[in-house]
Every structure is written in structure tokens, then in C-alpha cells.
Amino acid sequence: MSRISYLQNVLSSVFERGRIFRSQDDSRDIKALCDAIFSEKGEVSGVKLAASVLSKYEALNEEQKLDFFSHVIEHYGLDPDAMIEAAEAYKQERTPKHLLKLTQQAEPKHRELLRRLNQVPGGTEKLVHMREDLLDLLKQEPQLASFDADFQHLFSSWFNRGFLVLSPIDWKTPANILEKIIEYEAVHAINDWDDLRRRLQPNDRRCFAFFHPAMPEEPLIFVEVALTKGLPDSVTGLLAEARASLANEKIDTAVFYSISNCQKGLRGVSFGNFLIKQVVNDLAQEFPDLKNSVTLSPIPGFRKWLEEEYTETKLSTVLEIKEALDNEESFFLDENTQTLEKTFKVLLAKYFLHAKRNDGMPIDPVSRFHLGNGASLMRFNWMADISEKGLKQSAGMMVNYKYDLGSVEENHESFVREKEINTTREIKALAKTELK
């Protein structure tokens, strides 16, 4: 029995009990029900009220959801006077009693509201979807940020590594899970079931996902892996329909070519760090002769940066590249464009090593993810992804990041503390190259 099936069986009775709460109907509106939650002392009654709140929330339209979130912030926030009074009492007499009172007053009531809503069977998943709505509204209503901070605080605890279950995804995985893999694939779209089969069934392909016991049928994040001989320099070959499967004895490299976060409502909760390291460990045990664990990653911010950074440039090499990119239909079919390869790589090196946000971190999100996980910047790949998306975002370029278990911790620390990017001498030299 797979770990996913095990979770489903263990939790089936819990969700069955949840039907009892979901079947309860309460005529009060959602705001009155929230008020009642805080006044109710009985545990069973409290869970029934919470179930009613979640049920009524699902029926709200966007305007009503905004009104609900605004009500929560206005009525269940901090009481400044009570918090100051508790702080003064603790300052005068630092007893456990006064400390407890202070910590209680320093926490907004809407955080406790989320905890109580989470007591409902299936409540965790509903709260994840609730935060999706909140994030959409947050763009136009920044005052909702305090409520979002509570979601992030609680989700960081509820979804910590100790609760996550790593499960392999293969062709025998239940169809409802496979449908989610197709739906959530965010890097290289899965076109149909045949395409999915090619990514899961061959002996030189692997897929792994993290699940949470409270959401056993919803992957949180998954990674697709190609087992190869040598380092790949193009995603086209990895995903080719007619490619031949590689025998186990020839495999020496694990290539993470797609990593997809599945739950928008869990934005800001990091799973990738744990996922990749666990998969690298698992594959090293399965293939003792594995020499390399690398990614073949997109560069989603490169082309935008290129256009903005060199808007009014007079550099002939850059102008030549921009002119070539404007004619995408023939760009990668023209042999003459290969003379631009070195210039491309110089620009990429400058992009990765010099293009920074205000906090000193790289502007490229994929780079921040892998470097923050302890990977090193290894190699640029020319004409690696000539799909429409690859051209639009990365100008057809891709990059290899290397995961070396012997150095990931050191790399992570130097990146987080000193914002140092671990890379090769070649890439450092390219970044110093003057363009003409």
C-alpha cells in the first residue's frame, strides 16, 4: 500500500465525522457565527460553529469575502490598551501569570479564530483556499496584510517538515492525484495523459511530491526528475516523445527539470528546500554510482531584465541580440545567431551575479530558490528551451544548478548571510567581460 493510500485510509474516518458538522445549518450570518465562536465554551459546539462559518464562507462572492476579511480585522485585532496594561504588569512583576497574560494580549484574536476554524475536519484545506482569496484581495486592499500575517504564522507551524510525507508519484498513483500533477505543473506544461506517462513510467524517470496528512489528496509541491548519462543541455531532449529509455547501469546524473508549488494559499511557506535534499538522498541510495544532482532550470526574469537594463544601449553586440530576439520565428533557425552565444552568456553572467533587488538578493526568483537551498550556479545552456514560454521569459536559455550534499549547507549559509553566489570561475570571468 502506498503512503498516499495509507493516509487516505487513516483519515477517512475523520472526514466522515466532518460530514456531520458540514450537515449542520445555522441561520445566523457569518459575522454573528464568528462572534459566537469566541463566546462558546463547549468544544463540540465550537466545532459546529466553525463548520458553519467555513460553509457560509464558501458561498460568499468576492465583495462579500472582502467585507468578511475587513470585519475580522476590525473586530478581532489587538486591544492596544489591554496589551499595554499587560506589559506594564509584567514589567512590574515578572511572574508566569503576567507573562501568560501578556502573550495572550499580544496575539490578535483573528489568529485564534483561524485556530478554531482549523478544528473542523477538512478545515486546513479550506483555510488554504481562504488564503488564496485573501492574497487576491491583498493586491488592492493592503490593509488585509495583518490577517495574512496570521495565516503565514500558523501555516509555517502546521506545514513544517515534521508533518510532511514524501511520496513517489508513478503511473500506479491514483488517477485523482495524477490529474493534480497535470493541473499544477508550472514549468513545462503536461499536454495530455500520454505526455504524463512519458514523464512517469520509464525506468529513467522519477517524480516525488510532498503531502500533508490534513490534505492527503492535494500535493503541496512536486519535482520531476530525469535520470541521465552526463549533464543535459536542453529540455527538448528530456521531453522528446520518441526518446529511448536509459538502462540503470548507464545512469550517472539526476536532473531536476521541473519543480512546481501546487497551493497558492501556501505562498511563503517553504517546502522546496526539504524536498530536493530528501530526493537527492533517496536517489543516491537507489543509484550508488550517481555522480551529479543538478537542475535544468528556466530563467524567468532574464528577458525582461535584458529589455529594461539595455533600453537605450548603444552597444553593438547587445543591439544585435535584441534585434535577433525581435524576430523570434527565425532566431533559432538561423545558424548565424549562434555567433551571439558568447554575448548571451556574458549577459547571463551579469544578470545572475550583478542584477539584485534592494535587499541584495538576485532578482531572478528561481535563482533565489536554488541558491537559497544551497545549490551552486554551474552552467548556462544555449538554445535549451525554444518553446514559446522559454523564448518569452528566458530568451531560450536555461541554467544548471548543482546540488552537492557535501557543500549545500555551507553554500546556503554564505548565500543567506553574505549573499554570496557560489559559482564557477568561468561564470565569474564572464560577468567581468566588457561588452562592445
Number of C-alpha atoms within 10 A of each C-alpha: 5 13 14 21 14 13 18 17 12 12 17 13 11 14 17 12 13 18 13 12 21 19 12 12 13 15 9 13 12 20 14 11 20 21 15 16 21 14 10 13 10 9 12 13 14 21 21 22 28 28 30 25 22 19 19 17 17 12 10 14 10 13 9 12 18 18 13 16 18 16 13 20 18 11 14 18 17 17 14 11 10 15 18 14 14 21 20 14 17 18 12 10 12 12 12 10 11 18 17 13 18 20 12 15 20 18 15 18 20 22 20 15 18 18 18 20 25 19 17 25 23 21 22 21 18 20 20 19 17 17 21 17 17 22 19 12 19 17 11 9 13 11 14 19 16 14 22 17 12 20 22 17 13 15 19 15 12 15 19 15 17 9 14 19 18 21 18 18 22 18 14 10 15 14 10 10 16 20 13 14 23 16 13 19 19 14 14 17 14 18 10 10 12 10 15 18 14 18 23 22 15 15 13 18 20 22 21 21 24 23 23 23 18 21 18 23 17 19 24 22 22 27 23 19 27 26 26 22 18 14 18 21 20 20 20 14 13 19 15 11 12 8 10 9 13 16 12 13 9 13 18 18 22 29 25 25 21 20 24 19 20 20 17 14 22 21 15 11 15 16 18 20 14 15 21 20 16 14 23 20 13 11 17 16 11 10 17 9 13 19 15 19 26 25 26 27 27 27 22 21 18 22 22 13 17 18 12 9 12 13 11 9 11 10 11 11 15 19 15 13 18 16 12 17 19 10 10 16 11 12 19 17 10 10 9 9 15 15 9 15 15 12 20 20 19 20 19 25 23 18 22 22 20 14 17 13 10 7 8 12 21 21 20 19 13 16 24 19 15 21 28 22 22 28 30 25 24 18 20 21 20 20 21 24 24 21 14 13 16 21 20 17 17 26 28 26 27 25 23 24 24 23 26 18 14 8 12 19 15 13 23 22 16 17 21 16 8 11 18 16 24 20 19 12 10 11 21 17 12 17 19 12 14 9 11 9
